[in-house]
Amino acid sequence: MKSVLLVISIAAAFAIAGTRNFDGEKVYRVRLRNEKQVGFIKYLARIVQLDFWHPDSAHKIVAQMDVDFRVGADQCQFTETLLEQQDMQYTILFQNVQEGIEKQFDGGRRFTGRRYSYSYTTYNSWDKISAWTAKIAKRLPKLVSRIQIGSTFEDRPMYLLKVGKQDNIKKAIFLDCGIHAREWISPAFCQWFVKEATETYGKDKTMTKLLDSLTYYVLPVFNIDGYVYTWDKDRFWRKNRSNNSNSECIGTDLNRNFDNQWGTIDNDNDPCSEIYPGPAAESEVETKAVTAFIRDNLHSIKAYLSFHSYSQLLLYPYSYTYDPAPNHKILDKIAENAVKALSSLYYTKYKYGPIASTIYPCSGTSVDWAYDEGMKYAFVFELRDKGYYGFLLPETLIKPTCKETMLAVKNISSFILG
């Protein structure tokens, strides 16, 4: 019987991984020592189709940076030969990407005979997440309500969960997860946050006080169409799924589409680019839905938290300039304390600091937009890990990642509550 269930589990993993097969593809890490090597990697990106995992594009590459990128099976040998000719040392993070995808589903899924039951320690499809939002709001009406704030390009409803004691107008914190489709640990955290907050209400003094005094607006999956696509077609899809005029390439990077210094960094007008900011600021229906909701609730929303992966960083504005934010010292202190809280559980090491100088400059981001709209406590989490698993963080690491991140969010929330 166990062998039968194992076969079923493996088959399910293959189905979930999507129709595109990554067998034989590899992920490389190269430490760039000087400008000559930077120039070579940019050249390599022009002759070989590289999927940059870190940083997110060739534009962001600088000396003394670790660069992670995925290469197709038919280009691996060629890539390795060129790297060796340039005397560039590299590490292979994934010898076979398809195996990494399959190993991601290692969380001991509970098989019911017909389907897997809902679990916060596994990755869940959008259909299951959508159904969960309805069920938890129905089950806990005094703590959770569900709001549809819009629809995606492919006409999927965008659901927001309002979490907190549903009795009055209070300070609020907005959480977005899954703005980049392939970063699955991000939506997993938003689900965990709602579970943990509601289950510990009345038991944990800090969480009880927070839910009594604050409202959390939780967007479990920002980029729903892209997330669905990572399950059905291409595990490493990043953008949304909107059409682009005069191009066969699909999608806009939603985290470059906000009306805040839009298009001023990178200025990548190629719709085929992974960081394509769209034809105009707030051109995407998903971006419009989020910004409209926030503008309607600016009187109460005091903080904005955005969850990404990977790198183990806690970042704050600005991303479009190296100039410090007006309340830089406060943001830095909040980040320092949040990282201490996070690290106290498993000793996970996080760096913190302004986005531009800590990771790389970019523009049109959700957090910069939120900050300049008046939410003076705006932060980006880059969750686990540092690249060993990258976007393929195994399910066994969902729980520890979420538990430690929860400590940081509670720490930031307590500061905002005052």
N, C-alpha and C positions, 0 to 999 in steps of 0.2 A: 504493500500500500504506500509506504514511504517513497519508493522509487517512482510510483505513478504520480504522486503529488509533486515530486521533484521535476519530472518531465513537464507537468502542467505549468509549474512555476517558471521554468526556463522558457517554455513557449510563450507564456504571458509576457515575460521580459522582452523577448524578441518583438512581440507585437507592439508593446508600449514604446520600444525604442524607435519605431518609425520605419517607413519604407526605405529610406536611404541607408545603405550599408556602408560602414566605415572600416571594413575589414582591411588590415594591412596599412592603414593610415597611422601616422605617428605625430606625437607632440614633442617639440624640441624646446629646450631652454638654452639660450646663448647669453653669456655675460659679455657685454660690449665694453671693451677697454678704452677705445679711443674713437675719434671722429672718422678715421678711415674705416673702421668696422661698422660704425653707424651708417656710413654711405654705402657699404657693401650690402647690408641687410635691406636697405631701401631699394637698392638695385635688384637684389634677389626677389623682392616683393613685386617687381615689375615683370620679371621673367618666369616666376613660379607663383601659382595661386596660393598665397599664404593666408590662413585664417588666424589673425592675431588674437590671442587670448589675453595677453598683457604686454604692453598697453593695448588699447583697442584699435590702433591704426598705426601705420608706418610714420604718420606725421608726428607722433608723440615720442618717437625713439630718440634717446640721447645717450651720450657716453656714460659709462658706469651704471648702466641699467640692465636688469635681467629681462630678456625678451622671450616670451613664450608664444609659439605659433604651431598650428596644425598644418600638416602637409599631406596631400593625396598619396595613395599607395604607389602610383606610377611615377611620382616625383621624389620619393624619399632618397633613393640612391644618388640621384643627381644632386640633390640638396646637400647630402652629406659629403659628397666629393668636392663640391664648391667650398663648403665650410672648411674642410681639411686643407684645401689648396690655399686658403687665406689664413691658415694657421689659427683658426678660431675654435676654441674649445666649446663643446656642447654636451648637454645631458639630454637623454631621451626620457621624457616624463611618462609617455605611453608608447610602448612598443607596438601595441595594436589597439587602436581607439575603440573598435567594436567590442573588444573584451572589456574595456573600461566601462562602456555603456552597460553591458550586461552585469558587471560586478557592482554597479551602482545600486541595483535592486537586490541588496543583501540583507534587508532588514527583517527577515523572517516573516514574510507576509502570511497572514492567516487566511487559509483557503476555506471557503464555506461550502464548496460544492458547486456554486453557481458564479460567485464573484468574490473579490476580496472585500472584507469589511473595512469601514473607514478607520483610518489610523492617523494619529498625529506624528508617528515616527516612521512613516513611509511617504513617498511622493505621491500626491493625488492628482488625478486628471481634472480638467476644468469642470467637467460634468459633475464629478463628485464634490468639488469645492462649491459649485453653485448650489447643489442640493443641500450641502452642509450649512451654507449661509441661511437658507430658509428654515432648516430644522432647528438650528441653535437659537434663532430669533423667536421661533415659536415656543421652544422649550424654556427659554429664560427671558420672558417679556419685560421683566423689571430691570434687567441689566443689558439686554441686547435688542436692537431693532435694525431692520434692514431697509436701506434706501437705494433705489435705482437712480443713479446720477446721470445716466446717458446710455448710449449704445456704441459698440465698436464699429469699425468699418464694415466688418462682415455681419453686423447686426446682432451681435451678442449683447445681452444686458450687462451693464457695469454696475455691480452691487457694492455698496459701501456698508460696513457694519458700524453702527453707533453703539459704543460700549461704555457703560457707566450707569449709575443710578438715574433712571429715566424720569426725573421729577422737576428739574429746573435748569435754567441757563447757567452754565459754568464755564470756566476756562477749558479750552479744548486743545488737543494735540492730534495732528494729522499724521498717519502712518501710510506710506505707500510701499508696496512690495511688487516685485515682478515687472518692473518697467522694461527690463531686458529679458527677453523670453527664455534664454538658455540658462539663466541663473536660478535654478530650481530651489536652492536652499532659501532664497528670499521669500517666495510665497509660503514655503513651509514654516518660516518663522511667524508670519502674520497669523497663520492658523494657530500655531502654538501660543502666540500672545493672547488671543481671544480665549483659548482653552484655559490657559494658566490663570489669566485674570479672573475669569468667572468661577473656576473651580476653587480658587483660594480666597474668594470674597467671603468675608465672615470668619475666616480662619487665620489668614495672614494680616497682621495689623497694618502693615504698609500698604498692601494692595487694597484692603478695605477702605482705608483713608483716601487712596487715590481714586477709586471708583466712586466714592461718595462725593468727592470734591472736584473731579475732572471728568471730561468727556473725551473719549478716544474715537476718532474717526479712522477706521481701518479699511484700507483698500487691499483686499487679499491678493488680487492680481490686476495690475494696471494694464498690462499688454496682453489681453486675453487671447486675441487672434494669434499672436505670435506664440504664446504659450501652448495653445492647441496644436499649432504647426510643429512645435518641437516634439510633441507626443506622436503625431500622426505621420510626419514627413521627414523632418530634418532636425535632429536633436540639438544642433548648434545654431539654429536661427536666432537672431538677436533683435531685429526691428519689428515694427508692426507689419500688417499685411495690406496696406493701402496701395493702390495703383499710382504709378508715376507717369505723367504725360510725356510723350516722346521717348519713352524708354520701356524696355521689356523687364527691367529690374524692378522688383517689388520692395516696398517698405520704406519707412522713415524711422530714424532713431528717435524715439519719443523723448529721450533725455537730452536731446539737442534741439527740441522743437518749441521750448518755452520762450515767451516774449521777454527775454532778459539778455541783452547783448547777443541776440540771435545771429548766428552766422559770422561772428567777428573773429572767432578762433577756428583755425583749420580752413574755414571757408570752402568746404568740400561740396561742390555742386554736382557731384557725380551720384546719380540715384543708385548706382551699383555699390557704392561705398557703404560699409557697415555703420559709419557715423553720419550718413546723409541727414541733414537737419530738416529736410522737407522744403517745399517751394516757398514757404513763408512761415513766419512765427505763428504758432497755434494753428497751423494748417490742418492738423489731424483731429478727428472727432474725439479721440480719447483725451488728448490734451485739453481740448475745449471743455469737455465734461468736467474734468478735475478743476481747472481754473475757474470755471463758472461757479461750481459748488463752493470753492474756497472764498471767492470774492463775495458770495452771498453770506458767508459766515465769518468774515474777517474780524467782526467785533469780538468773537470769542476765541478764535484759533490763535494760540500764542506760540506754538512750536510746530515744526515740520521735521519728520524723521523718514528718511528714505533708505531702503535696504537693498543692497547689491551683493555680488560676490565676483571675484575672490581677492584676497590680499591681507585680510586682518588689519583693517584701518578704521579709524573713526575720524571723519573729516568734517570741516565746516567752511563757510564762505570765506573768500571768494574762489571761484574756479576760473573766472575770465580775466582776472588781474592778480598780480602779486601784491598789490596794495592791501594792507590789513583792513578787515571790516571794522566799522566804528566801535563795536563792542568786542573786539578781538580778545582782549584779556579775559573777559568773562567767558566767552566761548571756549577759550583754551583751558580755563580752569574747570569748566563743566566737563569737557572732553577728558581731561586728566583724571578727574574723579570717577567718571563713567568707566574708563578703561581699567582703573584700579578695581572697581567693583566687578567688572567682567572677569578680570584675570584672577580674582580671588578664589574662583571655584576650581578651575583646572590648570591654572597658571598659563593660560593661553596668552601669547604675547601679541599685543596690538600697538601700532604706532598711531599717533594722532597729530592733527595740525590742519592748516588751511589746505584746501583742495589743490590749488595750482602748484604750490611749492612742495606738497607732500607726495602727490601722485603725478599729476600733469595738468596743464591748463586746458580748459574747454569752455564752451559757452552754450547758452540756451538750456541750462540744466534746471531741473525742478527745484533743487534746494536754493540755488542763487535767486531764482524767481520768487520763491516763497519768502526768502529773507528780505528782498527789496520790496516785497508787497507789505511787509510789516511784521512778519513772523521772525522775531529777532533771535530765536533759538532754533536754528536749522542745522541739521546734521545728516551726514551720509555714513552708513555702516557698510564697509566691505567685509562681508562675513568670511568664515573659514573657506579654504585653507590658504596656504601660501603658494600653492601651485602643484603640490604632489598629486592631488586629485583635480584641482581646478574646478571646472564646471561640473565635474562628475563626482561630487562629494557623495560617498556611500550613505545609504539610509541609516547605517549604524551610528553615523556621526550627526544625524539630525537632532537627536535629543540633547547631547552635550552642547552642541552649537546653540540651540535655542535656549537652554537653561542659562548659559553664561550671558547670552545677549539680553535675556530678560532682566538680569541684574543691572545691566547698563541702562536699559530703558527705564526701569524703576528709579534708578539714581537720577537720571535726567528729569524724570517726571516730578520727583520730590523737590528738586530745585525750582522747577517752574511753579509748583504749587505754593512754594514759599513757606 
